Amino acid sequence: MKSHPRFSCKQLPGLAAAVVLGCLPARLCAQDVLQPGDGAITAARIRNPLPVPANPGLPTLFLIGDSTVRNGQGNGAGGQWGWGDMLAAWFDTNKINVVNRALGGTSSRSYFLTQWPLVLAMLKPGDFVIMQFGHNDGNAINDTARARGTIRGVGEEWQAIDNLLTKQHEVVHSFGWYERMIISETRRLGATPMVCSLIPRNTWKNGRAARNAADYAGWAAQAAQAGNAPFLDINEIIARKYDELGRDKVQSLFIAGAGPHTSRAGAETNALCVVAALKGLKVNPLAPCLSARADAIAPADLTQPAPVPAVPAPVPATPAADKATAQ
């Protein structure tokens, strides 16, 4: 494999340029590309700034990912919520800020290029980053709509493109590469990176919630292992919860026709599973910051057999809408 090419930092358009070039560590100008991977994402961020730490004197837990972590403005518009919107309730906010910087429509690649530099500029020693990507990484690598896809897997493969959306030259890497870069950059600044597998969609196979261990959930695990970062397998933990509830009850946890997007009840269920995943770690670096409310949550234990699924009522095949990508 030849060494992958490097490109000098090019000028960024609009507000993104002023923010990124004004406050980023110089090392990032040596990254392959810093041009926004999705103009619509940048425009939306300018109109509606994302949250920042309420108390800069406290450590901050930054949540990064797509719309399944933070949908829209995080205000439940259209009945859609992400699990990150519900997570702060499980923490003592006198001890830690919980800042949901996830952005709908992003993949690991487009978040790394357009949003991660802004989080990185705020990151300080003692902070934490929990990432969850994968729902949008399977999209096209190069098109005029989103240009957000990544190379499948966790390898060092790369593909040089002239991005049809940004009109910039770009080097595209694997899903695992982008996650490893975020892990590395987080640790370099003295913060703690943590990796989640993606939440399961409302799809079922042989009476069980469908898992993603063979693709993005498994690749997230490999990226976490390669970067020696704690791994929260919420894909399996949440799928087990769905199995336990049964397909009929799980329907209310999703917004009809919205693929992986969850209702408030679904986001609350998923946030609870994230807390269970944290408590199930051999060493949970966030343990001192959990609220008393979290005491009642049993640690997740995936060494135990999966529960027997509830017997579902007869239902038609999974609708095509369930296969839609996250936004």
Backbone as numpy.savetxt, mean C-alpha at the origin, in Angstrom:
# Nx Ny Nz CAx CAy CAz Cx Cy Cz
23.16 -10.16 -16.78 22.30 -8.97 -16.78 23.19 -7.73 -16.78
22.99 -6.86 -17.73 23.77 -5.62 -17.74 23.28 -4.70 -16.63
24.19 -3.84 -16.18 23.79 -2.90 -15.13 22.76 -1.95 -15.69
21.76 -1.61 -14.84 20.70 -0.77 -15.39 21.15 0.68 -15.46
20.64 1.41 -16.46 21.10 2.77 -16.70 20.62 3.73 -15.62
21.35 4.82 -15.43 20.96 5.88 -14.52 20.72 7.15 -15.32
19.82 7.97 -14.82 19.52 9.22 -15.50 19.63 10.34 -14.50
20.06 11.50 -14.95 20.13 12.64 -14.05 18.72 13.12 -13.72
18.62 13.81 -12.60 17.32 14.30 -12.17 16.87 15.40 -13.12
15.68 15.23 -13.69 15.15 16.22 -14.64 14.16 17.13 -13.93
13.89 18.24 -14.55 12.98 19.20 -13.95 11.58 18.62 -13.84
10.93 18.82 -12.69 9.57 18.35 -12.48 8.61 19.49 -12.69
7.43 19.21 -13.26 6.49 20.28 -13.53 5.75 20.73 -12.29
5.35 22.02 -12.26 4.39 22.52 -11.29 4.85 22.43 -9.85
3.86 22.34 -8.96 4.12 22.30 -7.53 4.97 21.13 -7.14
4.79 19.99 -7.83 5.59 18.81 -7.49 7.08 19.12 -7.56
7.50 19.89 -8.56 8.90 20.23 -8.70 9.38 21.06 -7.51
8.60 22.06 -7.14 9.01 22.94 -6.05 9.14 22.17 -4.75
8.20 21.28 -4.49 8.24 20.51 -3.24 9.38 19.53 -3.25
9.46 18.74 -4.34 10.45 17.67 -4.37 11.86 18.21 -4.42
12.13 19.13 -5.34 13.49 19.60 -5.50 13.91 20.50 -4.35
12.94 21.05 -3.63 13.26 21.94 -2.53 13.61 21.23 -1.24
13.17 20.00 -1.07 13.35 19.38 0.25 13.86 17.95 0.22
14.12 17.40 -0.93 14.59 16.02 -0.98 16.09 15.91 -0.74
16.52 14.81 -0.13 17.96 14.55 -0.06 18.55 14.49 -1.46
19.78 14.95 -1.60 20.39 15.03 -2.93 20.49 13.68 -3.60
20.62 12.60 -2.79 20.80 11.28 -3.38 19.69 10.91 -4.33
18.47 11.41 -4.09 17.34 11.00 -4.92 17.45 11.53 -6.33
18.24 12.55 -6.55 18.40 13.05 -7.92 19.17 12.07 -8.79
19.73 11.04 -8.21 20.42 10.01 -8.99 19.52 8.83 -9.30
18.25 8.90 -8.85 17.34 7.81 -9.18 17.06 7.79 -10.67
16.52 6.69 -11.12 16.28 6.52 -12.55 15.40 7.62 -13.11
14.32 7.93 -12.43 13.37 8.92 -12.91 12.65 9.50 -11.71
12.39 10.77 -11.71 11.54 11.37 -10.68 10.34 12.09 -11.30
10.13 11.92 -12.58 8.95 12.53 -13.18 7.70 11.84 -12.69
6.61 12.58 -12.46 5.37 11.93 -12.04 4.94 10.88 -13.04
4.52 9.75 -12.55 4.06 8.67 -13.41 2.61 8.81 -13.79
1.91 9.78 -13.21 0.49 9.95 -13.51 0.14 11.40 -13.25
-0.04 12.18 -14.31 -0.36 13.59 -14.16 -1.59 13.84 -13.34
-2.59 12.95 -13.45 -3.83 13.13 -12.70 -3.58 13.02 -11.20
-2.64 12.14 -10.82 -2.31 11.99 -9.40 -1.72 13.28 -8.86
-0.79 13.88 -9.60 -0.17 15.11 -9.15 -1.19 16.23 -9.04
-2.07 16.35 -10.02 -3.09 17.40 -9.99 -4.01 17.24 -8.80
-4.40 16.00 -8.52 -5.30 15.75 -7.40 -4.60 16.11 -6.09
-3.31 15.81 -5.99 -2.59 16.12 -4.76 -2.50 17.61 -4.54
-2.32 18.38 -5.61 -2.21 19.83 -5.48 -3.54 20.42 -5.01
-4.66 19.92 -5.55 -5.97 20.43 -5.15 -6.32 20.04 -3.73
-5.91 18.87 -3.31 -6.29 18.35 -2.01 -5.04 17.81 -1.30
-4.32 18.68 -0.60 -3.07 18.24 0.04 -3.31 17.07 0.99
-2.35 16.15 1.01 -2.43 14.99 1.88 -2.04 15.37 3.30
-2.45 14.57 4.30 -2.20 14.93 5.70 -0.72 14.90 6.07
-0.38 15.63 7.12 0.97 15.69 7.66 0.89 15.40 9.15
2.02 15.11 9.81 1.99 14.82 11.24 1.41 15.98 12.05
0.50 15.67 12.97 -0.12 16.70 13.80 0.85 17.25 14.83
1.72 16.38 15.36 2.69 16.78 16.38 4.07 16.34 15.92
4.85 17.26 15.31 6.17 16.87 14.79 7.12 16.37 15.87
6.81 16.63 17.14 7.68 16.17 18.21 7.53 14.70 18.53
6.47 14.07 18.00 6.23 12.64 18.23 6.73 11.82 17.05
7.01 10.54 17.27 7.24 9.67 16.12 5.98 9.57 15.28
6.15 9.26 14.01 5.02 9.19 13.09 4.99 7.84 12.40
3.80 7.27 12.32 3.56 6.09 11.50 2.94 6.56 10.20
3.69 6.46 9.11 3.19 6.82 7.78 2.62 5.57 7.11
1.41 5.66 6.60 0.79 4.58 5.83 0.85 4.97 4.37
1.37 4.09 3.52 1.45 4.38 2.10 0.85 3.22 1.31
0.22 3.55 0.19 -0.42 2.52 -0.61 -1.44 3.13 -1.55
-2.43 2.33 -1.93 -3.44 2.76 -2.91 -4.76 3.04 -2.22
-5.86 3.01 -3.01 -7.18 3.38 -2.49 -7.74 2.39 -1.48
-7.20 1.18 -1.41 -7.68 0.25 -0.39 -7.13 0.62 0.99
-6.14 1.53 1.01 -5.61 2.06 2.26 -6.22 3.43 2.56
-6.36 4.25 1.53 -7.01 5.56 1.67 -7.76 5.86 0.39
-9.08 5.92 0.48 -9.90 6.12 -0.70 -10.30 7.59 -0.80
-10.04 8.18 -1.96 -10.39 9.59 -2.15 -9.69 10.47 -1.13
-10.48 11.30 -0.44 -9.93 12.19 0.58 -10.01 11.59 1.97
-10.35 10.30 2.04 -10.44 9.66 3.34 -11.64 10.10 4.15
-12.68 10.59 3.45 -13.88 11.07 4.15 -15.11 10.23 3.86
-14.92 9.07 3.25 -16.04 8.17 3.01 -16.94 8.55 1.85
-16.48 9.41 0.96 -17.30 9.79 -0.19 -17.71 8.55 -0.97
-18.98 8.44 -1.30 -19.49 7.29 -2.02 -19.53 6.03 -1.18
-19.38 6.20 0.14 -19.41 5.04 1.03 -18.14 4.22 1.03
-17.07 4.73 0.38 -15.83 3.98 0.24 -14.78 4.46 1.25
-14.20 3.51 1.95 -13.17 3.80 2.94 -11.99 2.86 2.74
-10.80 3.31 3.18 -9.63 2.45 3.21 -9.30 2.09 4.64
-8.58 0.98 4.82 -8.28 0.55 6.19 -7.39 1.53 6.93
-6.59 2.28 6.21 -5.73 3.26 6.86 -6.50 4.36 7.55
-7.73 4.64 7.04 -8.55 5.67 7.66 -9.03 5.25 9.05
-9.01 3.95 9.34 -9.53 3.43 10.60 -8.42 3.03 11.58
-7.18 3.12 11.16 -6.10 2.54 11.97 -5.74 3.39 13.18
-5.87 4.70 13.09 -5.46 5.57 14.19 -6.19 5.25 15.48
-7.43 4.75 15.37 -8.23 4.43 16.56 -7.59 3.35 17.42
-6.67 2.58 16.85 -6.02 1.50 17.58 -4.68 1.92 18.18
-4.33 3.21 18.02 -3.07 3.72 18.54 -3.31 4.83 19.54
-2.35 5.01 20.43 -2.38 6.12 21.38 -1.76 7.32 20.68
-2.59 8.24 20.24 -2.09 9.38 19.46 -1.41 10.42 20.34
-1.32 10.17 21.64 -0.45 10.98 22.50 0.99 10.49 22.42
1.17 9.31 21.83 2.50 8.73 21.71 3.00 8.72 20.27
2.11 8.72 19.30 2.52 8.59 17.90 1.49 9.25 16.99
1.96 9.90 15.94 1.08 10.36 14.87 0.81 9.20 13.92
-0.43 9.08 13.47 -0.75 8.11 12.42 -1.20 8.92 11.21
-0.40 8.91 10.15 -0.62 9.76 8.99 -0.82 8.88 7.76
-2.01 8.94 7.22 -2.37 8.10 6.08 -2.03 8.83 4.78
-0.89 8.50 4.20 -0.44 9.13 2.96 -0.70 8.27 1.73
-1.52 7.24 1.87 -1.88 6.44 0.69 -2.64 7.31 -0.29
-2.57 6.95 -1.56 -3.22 7.73 -2.60 -3.83 6.81 -3.64
-5.13 6.98 -3.87 -5.83 6.15 -4.84 -5.21 6.22 -6.22
-5.22 5.08 -6.90 -4.71 5.03 -8.26 -3.25 4.68 -8.38
-2.55 4.59 -7.26 -1.11 4.38 -7.34 -0.73 2.91 -7.31
0.35 2.62 -7.97 1.04 1.32 -7.87 2.31 1.55 -7.08
3.08 0.51 -6.84 4.36 0.71 -6.16 5.25 1.66 -6.97
5.17 1.54 -8.28 5.99 2.38 -9.16 5.54 3.84 -9.14
4.25 4.10 -9.39 3.80 5.49 -9.47 3.85 6.17 -8.11
3.65 5.40 -7.03 3.79 6.02 -5.70 5.25 6.37 -5.44
6.15 5.46 -5.78 7.57 5.70 -5.57 8.04 6.95 -6.30
7.52 7.17 -7.50 7.96 8.30 -8.31 7.31 9.62 -7.91
6.03 9.59 -7.54 5.32 10.86 -7.34 5.04 11.19 -5.88
4.89 10.21 -5.02 4.47 10.47 -3.65 5.52 10.13 -2.60
6.28 9.08 -2.83 7.29 8.68 -1.86 8.30 9.79 -1.59
8.77 10.55 -2.58 9.71 11.63 -2.26 9.14 12.62 -1.25
7.83 12.85 -1.28 7.21 13.79 -0.35 7.15 13.23 1.06
6.91 11.93 1.17 6.94 11.27 2.48 8.38 11.23 3.00
9.30 10.89 2.12 10.70 10.78 2.50 11.22 12.09 3.08
10.74 13.20 2.54 11.19 14.51 3.02 10.73 14.78 4.45
9.67 14.11 4.90 9.17 14.29 6.27 9.73 13.26 7.25
10.31 12.19 6.73 10.69 11.05 7.55 11.88 11.39 8.45
11.82 10.95 9.69 12.89 11.22 10.65 13.18 9.96 11.45
14.33 9.90 12.12 14.64 8.73 12.95 13.54 8.48 13.98
13.21 7.20 14.15 12.16 6.83 15.09 10.79 6.71 14.48
10.63 7.13 13.21 9.35 7.00 12.51 9.16 5.58 11.99
7.98 5.32 11.45 7.62 4.02 10.89 6.92 4.23 9.55
7.08 3.27 8.65 6.37 3.27 7.37 5.75 1.89 7.17
4.44 1.85 6.99 3.76 0.61 6.60 3.28 0.79 5.16
3.71 -0.10 4.28 3.34 -0.01 2.86 2.44 -1.18 2.46
1.53 -0.90 1.53 0.71 -1.96 0.94 0.43 -1.61 -0.52
1.02 -2.38 -1.42 0.84 -2.17 -2.86 0.49 -3.50 -3.53
0.13 -3.42 -4.79 -0.13 -4.62 -5.59 -1.40 -4.58 -6.39
-2.41 -3.83 -5.94 -3.68 -3.85 -6.65 -3.58 -3.22 -8.04
-2.69 -2.26 -8.23 -2.58 -1.57 -9.51 -1.31 -1.89 -10.28
-0.45 -2.73 -9.71 0.83 -3.03 -10.35 0.69 -3.89 -11.59
-0.42 -4.57 -11.74 -0.62 -5.43 -12.90 -1.10 -4.68 -14.13
-1.26 -3.37 -14.04 -1.70 -2.58 -15.18 -0.60 -2.43 -16.22
-0.91 -1.77 -17.32 0.06 -1.59 -18.41 1.29 -0.81 -17.94
2.43 -1.24 -18.39 3.67 -0.53 -18.07 3.74 0.79 -18.81
3.22 0.83 -20.03 3.31 2.05 -20.83 2.03 2.23 -21.62
1.30 3.27 -21.29 0.10 3.64 -22.04 -0.19 5.11 -21.78
-1.26 5.63 -22.37 -1.58 7.05 -22.22 -2.59 7.29 -21.11
-2.98 6.25 -20.40 -3.99 6.40 -19.35 -3.36 6.55 -17.97
-2.58 5.54 -17.55 -1.99 5.56 -16.21 -0.48 5.30 -16.22
-0.04 4.43 -17.10 1.40 4.09 -17.18 1.95 3.81 -15.79
1.33 2.84 -15.09 1.71 2.60 -13.71 2.13 1.16 -13.42
2.06 0.28 -14.40 2.37 -1.12 -14.17 3.84 -1.35 -13.88
4.12 -2.48 -13.22 5.49 -2.87 -12.90 5.76 -4.25 -13.49
7.03 -4.59 -13.59 7.40 -5.93 -14.04 7.02 -6.91 -12.94
6.41 -8.00 -13.32 5.94 -8.98 -12.35 7.11 -9.61 -11.60
6.93 -9.81 -10.30 7.94 -10.50 -9.52 8.78 -9.56 -8.66
9.93 -10.07 -8.25 10.79 -9.33 -7.31 12.22 -9.20 -7.83
12.43 -9.52 -9.09 13.78 -9.59 -9.62 14.39 -8.24 -9.97
15.56 -8.31 -10.59 16.30 -7.11 -10.99 16.06 -6.74 -12.45
15.08 -7.38 -13.09 14.78 -7.03 -14.48 14.34 -5.57 -14.58
14.61 -4.97 -15.72 14.17 -3.60 -15.95 13.83 -3.42 -17.42
13.04 -2.42 -17.67 12.62 -2.14 -19.05 12.66 -0.63 -19.27
13.44 -0.19 -20.25 13.53 1.22 -20.59 12.40 1.58 -21.55
11.67 2.65 -21.22 10.55 3.07 -22.07 10.59 4.58 -22.29
9.94 5.01 -23.35 9.59 6.41 -23.52 8.13 6.50 -23.09
7.89 7.02 -21.89 6.58 7.00 -21.28 5.57 7.79 -22.11
4.52 7.09 -22.56 3.52 7.72 -23.43 2.69 8.75 -22.69
2.64 8.65 -21.37 1.85 9.59 -20.58 2.67 10.83 -20.22
3.87 10.62 -19.67 4.67 11.74 -19.20 5.57 12.34 -20.28
5.73 11.59 -21.40 6.63 12.01 -22.48 8.09 12.05 -22.01
8.40 11.25 -20.99 9.75 11.19 -20.46 10.32 9.79 -20.64
11.66 9.73 -20.71 12.32 8.42 -20.70 12.28 7.90 -19.28
12.04 6.62 -19.13 11.90 6.03 -17.79 12.41 4.60 -17.80
12.97 4.18 -16.69 13.35 2.80 -16.50 12.37 2.18 -15.50
11.66 1.15 -15.93 10.65 0.50 -15.10 11.24 -0.78 -14.51
10.97 -1.00 -13.23 11.52 -2.13 -12.50 10.42 -3.08 -12.05
10.81 -4.08 -11.29 9.84 -5.05 -10.79 9.11 -4.50 -9.56
7.95 -5.10 -9.28 7.19 -4.77 -8.07 8.08 -4.87 -6.84
8.82 -5.95 -6.72 9.68 -6.14 -5.56 10.80 -5.12 -5.47
11.30 -4.66 -6.62 12.37 -3.66 -6.62 11.90 -2.37 -5.96
10.69 -1.92 -6.34 10.18 -0.67 -5.76 9.96 -0.83 -4.25
9.45 -1.96 -3.83 9.24 -2.16 -2.39 10.59 -2.21 -1.66
11.58 -2.85 -2.26 12.90 -2.88 -1.61 13.52 -1.49 -1.53
13.29 -0.68 -2.55 13.82 0.69 -2.51 13.20 1.48 -1.37
11.89 1.34 -1.19 11.22 2.06 -0.10 11.72 1.56 1.25
11.91 0.25 1.38 12.47 -0.31 2.61 13.84 0.30 2.88
14.69 0.31 1.87 16.06 0.79 2.02 16.10 2.27 2.39
15.30 3.08 1.70 15.29 4.52 1.97 14.74 4.82 3.36
13.74 4.06 3.78 13.18 4.25 5.12 14.23 3.98 6.18
14.91 2.86 6.05 15.91 2.47 7.04 17.11 3.42 7.01
17.46 3.92 5.86 18.60 4.84 5.75 18.39 6.09 6.59
17.15 6.50 6.75 16.87 7.70 7.53 16.54 7.39 8.99
16.80 6.16 9.41 16.61 5.81 10.81 15.19 5.47 11.18
14.33 5.24 10.21 12.94 4.86 10.46 12.78 3.36 10.22
11.64 2.82 10.61 11.39 1.38 10.53 10.40 1.07 9.43
10.81 0.31 8.39 9.88 -0.08 7.32 9.14 -1.37 7.67
7.88 -1.45 7.27 7.08 -2.65 7.46 6.27 -2.86 6.18
6.09 -4.12 5.80 5.45 -4.45 4.52 4.17 -5.24 4.76
3.07 -4.79 4.16 1.81 -5.55 4.15 1.63 -6.21 2.80
1.06 -7.40 2.80 0.53 -7.93 1.54 -0.79 -7.22 1.27
-1.22 -7.22 0.01 -2.42 -6.51 -0.37 -3.67 -7.18 0.20
-4.70 -6.37 0.48 -5.94 -6.96 0.99 -6.56 -7.84 -0.11
-7.27 -8.90 0.27 -7.93 -9.72 -0.75 -9.13 -8.99 -1.35
-9.42 -9.32 -2.58 -10.63 -8.80 -3.23 -11.83 -9.65 -2.83
-12.98 -9.21 -3.24 -14.20 -9.96 -2.97 -14.39 -11.01 -4.07
-13.43 -11.91 -4.14 -13.49 -13.02 -5.09 -13.32 -14.32 -4.33
-13.95 -15.36 -4.83 -14.02 -16.62 -4.10 -13.68 -17.79 -5.01
-13.06 -18.79 -4.43 -12.70 -19.99 -5.19 -12.90 -21.20 -4.29
-13.73 -22.12 -4.75 -14.02 -23.34 -3.99 -14.50 -23.05 -2.58
-15.34 -22.01 -2.46 -15.93 -21.68 -1.18 -15.04 -20.88 -0.25
-13.84 -20.51 -0.69 -12.93 -19.73 0.14 -12.61 -18.40 -0.54
-12.28 -17.42 0.28 -11.81 -16.15 -0.27 -10.50 -16.41 -1.02
-10.39 -15.86 -2.22 -9.20 -16.08 -3.04 -7.99 -15.37 -2.44
-6.87 -16.07 -2.39 -5.62 -15.52 -1.89 -4.72 -15.09 -3.05
-3.64 -14.37 -2.71 -2.68 -13.91 -3.71 -1.26 -14.35 -3.39
-1.13 -15.48 -2.70 0.21 -15.95 -2.31 1.08 -16.25 -3.52
0.45 -16.56 -4.67 1.22 -16.91 -5.86 1.68 -15.68 -6.63
1.19 -14.50 -6.26 1.65 -13.30 -6.97 1.96 -12.19 -5.98
1.16 -11.11 -5.94 1.59 -9.91 -5.23 1.73 -10.09 -3.73
0.91 -10.91 -3.11 1.10 -11.15 -1.67 2.41 -11.90 -1.42
2.67 -12.90 -2.25 3.91 -13.64 -2.12 5.13 -12.80 -2.43
5.01 -11.93 -3.43 6.14 -11.07 -3.79 6.40 -10.03 -2.71
5.35 -9.54 -2.06 5.54 -8.61 -0.94 6.31 -9.30 0.18
5.97 -10.56 0.44 6.69 -11.32 1.47 8.16 -11.45 1.12
8.45 -11.72 -0.16 9.84 -11.86 -0.58 10.60 -10.54 -0.48
9.93 -9.43 -0.83 10.58 -8.12 -0.72 10.89 -7.79 0.73
9.94 -8.11 1.64 10.15 -7.86 3.06 11.33 -8.69 3.57
11.37 -9.95 3.15 12.46 -10.83 3.60 13.80 -10.33 3.09
13.84 -9.91 1.83 15.09 -9.42 1.25 15.58 -8.16 1.96
14.63 -7.33 2.41 14.99 -6.10 3.10 15.01 -6.23 4.60
14.82 -7.47 5.11 14.81 -7.71 6.56 13.81 -6.79 7.25
12.62 -6.67 6.67 11.56 -5.82 7.23 10.43 -6.69 7.76
9.77 -6.28 8.84 8.61 -7.03 9.33 7.55 -7.16 8.25
6.94 -8.34 8.16 5.94 -8.61 7.13 4.59 -8.89 7.78
3.58 -8.18 7.34 2.22 -8.34 7.82 1.39 -8.97 6.71
1.10 -10.26 6.83 0.40 -10.97 5.76 -1.11 -10.79 5.91
-1.56 -9.55 5.67 -2.99 -9.28 5.82 -3.81 -9.92 4.70
-3.18 -10.28 3.59 -3.91 -10.99 2.55 -4.47 -12.29 3.10
-3.65 -13.05 3.80 -4.09 -14.31 4.38 -4.93 -14.10 5.63
-4.55 -13.15 6.47 -5.30 -12.91 7.71 -6.73 -12.46 7.41
-6.87 -11.52 6.48 -8.21 -11.03 6.13 -8.99 -12.12 5.40
-8.33 -12.88 4.52 -9.02 -13.96 3.81 -9.57 -14.98 4.80
-8.83 -15.26 5.86 -9.33 -16.19 6.88 -10.56 -15.61 7.58
-10.54 -14.30 7.82 -11.71 -13.66 8.42 -12.92 -13.77 7.48
-12.68 -13.57 6.18 -13.78 -13.70 5.22 -14.32 -15.13 5.19
-13.41 -16.11 5.23 -13.84 -17.51 5.26 -14.74 -17.76 6.46
-14.34 -17.21 7.58 -15.09 -17.40 8.82 -16.47 -16.77 8.75
-16.54 -15.58 8.12 -17.81 -14.87 8.01 -18.73 -15.50 6.97
-18.15 -15.98 5.89 -18.93 -16.51 4.78 -19.23 -15.44 3.75
-19.41 -15.89 2.52 -19.53 -14.96 1.40 -20.70 -13.99 1.55
-21.83 -14.46 2.05 -23.00 -13.59 2.17 -22.70 -12.40 3.07
-22.08 -12.63 4.23 -21.79 -11.55 5.16 -20.68 -10.65 4.65
-19.78 -11.21 3.88 -18.65 -10.42 3.37 -19.11 -9.39 2.34
-20.24 -9.63 1.67 -20.70 -8.69 0.65 -20.85 -7.27 1.21
-21.29 -7.15 2.46 -21.50 -5.83 3.05 -20.19 -5.10 3.36
-19.08 -5.82 3.28 -17.78 -5.21 3.55 -17.20 -4.53 2.33
-17.85 -4.69 1.18 -17.38 -4.10 -0.07 -18.45 -3.19 -0.67
-18.00 -2.28 -1.51 -18.91 -1.44 -2.28 -19.23 -2.17 -3.57
-20.51 -2.39 -3.84 -20.92 -3.16 -5.02 -20.33 -2.56 -6.28
-19.74 -3.42 -7.09 -19.22 -3.00 -8.39 -17.92 -2.23 -8.31
-17.29 -2.18 -7.14 -16.08 -1.37 -7.00 -14.84 -2.21 -6.76
-14.85 -3.44 -7.23 -13.65 -4.27 -7.12 -13.20 -4.45 -5.69
-12.00 -4.00 -5.34 -11.46 -4.23 -4.00 -11.87 -3.17 -2.98
-12.68 -2.19 -3.38 -12.96 -1.06 -2.49 -13.94 -1.45 -1.39
-13.61 -1.03 -0.17 -14.36 -1.46 0.99 -15.30 -0.38 1.52
-16.38 -0.84 2.16 -17.27 0.03 2.90 -16.61 0.39 4.23
-17.29 1.19 5.03 -16.73 1.51 6.34 -16.54 0.24 7.17
-17.55 -0.64 7.13 -17.44 -1.89 7.88 -16.27 -2.72 7.38
-16.06 -2.74 6.07 -14.94 -3.49 5.52 -13.61 -2.89 5.92
-13.50 -1.56 5.89 -12.26 -0.89 6.28 -11.96 -1.14 7.76
-13.01 -1.11 8.59 -12.82 -1.37 10.02 -12.36 -2.81 10.26
-12.94 -3.74 9.52 -12.53 -5.14 9.63 -11.07 -5.31 9.23
-10.68 -4.67 8.14 -9.31 -4.80 7.67 -8.31 -4.13 8.61
-8.68 -2.98 9.18 -7.80 -2.31 10.14 -7.59 -3.19 11.36
-8.64 -3.83 11.82 -8.52 -4.76 12.96 -7.54 -5.88 12.62
-7.60 -6.36 11.38 -6.68 -7.43 10.96 -5.24 -6.94 10.89
-5.04 -5.67 10.53 -3.68 -5.11 10.54 -3.14 -5.09 11.97
-3.98 -4.70 12.93 -3.56 -4.69 14.33 -3.23 -6.12 14.78
-4.08 -7.07 14.40 -3.81 -8.47 14.75 -2.49 -8.94 14.14
-2.20 -8.50 12.92 -0.94 -8.85 12.27 0.24 -8.26 13.02
0.12 -7.01 13.44 1.19 -6.37 14.21 1.44 -7.13 15.52
0.35 -7.47 16.20 0.49 -8.15 17.48 1.02 -9.58 17.30
0.88 -10.11 16.10 1.38 -11.45 15.83 2.85 -11.53 15.48
3.50 -10.38 15.31 4.93 -10.37 15.01 5.72 -10.86 16.21
6.82 -11.55 15.96 7.69 -11.97 17.06 8.21 -10.76 17.82
8.55 -9.72 17.09 8.93 -8.44 17.69 8.10 -7.36 17.01
7.21 -6.73 17.76 6.34 -5.69 17.22 6.89 -4.33 17.65
7.57 -3.62 16.75 8.16 -2.34 17.14 7.13 -1.27 17.49
5.87 -1.48 17.10 4.82 -0.50 17.39 4.04 -0.84 18.66
4.41 -1.91 19.34 3.67 -2.34 20.53 3.50 -1.24 21.58
4.55 -0.45 21.87 4.39 0.58 22.91 3.40 1.68 22.54
3.05 1.77 21.26 2.19 2.86 20.80 0.73 2.45 20.60
0.43 1.17 20.75 -0.95 0.73 20.60 -1.79 1.24 21.77
-3.06 1.50 21.51 -3.97 2.00 22.54 -4.47 0.85 23.40
-5.09 1.20 24.54 -5.66 0.18 25.41 -6.73 -0.61 24.69
-7.38 0.02 23.72 -8.41 -0.66 22.95 -7.86 -1.89 22.23
-6.60 -1.82 21.82 -5.98 -2.92 21.08 -5.70 -4.13 21.94
-5.78 -3.98 23.28 -5.52 -5.11 24.16 -6.46 -6.28 23.89
-7.66 -5.97 23.43 -8.66 -7.01 23.22 -8.46 -7.79 21.93
-7.55 -7.33 21.07 -7.33 -7.98 19.77 -6.34 -9.13 19.93
-6.75 -10.30 19.55 -5.86 -11.47 19.62 -4.80 -11.38 18.53
-3.56 -11.73 18.83 -2.52 -11.73 17.79 -2.85 -12.74 16.69
-2.58 -12.38 15.46 -2.76 -13.31 14.35 -1.72 -14.42 14.45
-2.15 -15.64 14.19 -1.23 -16.78 14.24 -1.47 -17.65 13.01
-0.67 -17.42 11.98 -0.85 -18.15 10.72 -0.20 -19.52 10.75
0.38 -19.88 11.89 0.87 -21.26 12.02 -0.28 -22.22 12.30
-1.42 -21.69 12.69 -2.60 -22.50 12.95 -3.34 -22.78 11.65
-4.06 -23.90 11.55 -4.83 -24.19 10.33 -5.87 -23.11 10.06
-6.14 -22.88 8.78 -7.18 -21.91 8.41 -8.53 -22.43 8.86
-9.45 -21.52 9.23 -10.77 -21.96 9.68 -11.56 -22.61 8.56
-12.48 -23.46 8.93 -13.38 -24.06 7.95 -14.34 -22.98 7.48
-14.45 -22.75 6.17 -15.32 -21.68 5.69 -16.78 -21.90 6.07
-17.49 -20.80 6.32 -18.92 -20.87 6.52 -19.56 -21.36 5.24
-20.63 -22.13 5.35 -21.29 -22.67 4.17 -22.05 -21.54 3.48
-21.66 -21.19 2.25 -22.31 -20.06 1.57 -23.63 -20.47 0.94
-24.50 -19.49 0.81 -25.72 -19.72 0.04 -25.35 -19.77 -1.43
-26.13 -20.48 -2.26 -25.82 -20.52 -3.69 -25.77 -19.12 -4.28
-24.69 -18.82 -4.99 -24.54 -17.50 -5.61 -24.01 -17.69 -7.02
-24.26 -16.70 -7.87 -23.71 -16.79 -9.24 -22.21 -16.61 -9.20
-21.57 -16.84 -10.33 -20.12 -16.69 -10.44 -19.72 -15.27 -10.09
-18.48 -15.11 -9.64 -17.99 -13.79 -9.28 -18.17 -12.82 -10.44
-18.83 -11.66 -10.21 -19.04 -10.71 -11.30 -17.73 -10.10 -11.78
-17.74 -9.69 -13.03 -16.54 -9.12 -13.61 -16.10 -7.88 -12.85
-17.06 -7.17 -12.21 -16.70 -5.93 -11.49 -15.71 -6.19 -10.37
-15.74 -7.41 -9.80 -14.82 -7.73 -8.72 -13.38 -7.72 -9.19
-13.19 -7.81 -10.48 -11.83 -7.90 -11.02 -11.28 -6.53 -11.41
-12.05 -5.48 -11.13 -11.58 -4.15 -11.48 -10.37 -3.79 -10.64
-9.54 -2.92 -11.18 -8.37 -2.48 -10.42 -8.78 -1.44 -9.40
-7.92 -1.27 -8.39 -8.15 -0.22 -7.41 -7.95 1.12 -8.09
-8.54 2.15 -7.48 -8.43 3.50 -8.04 -7.66 4.42 -7.10
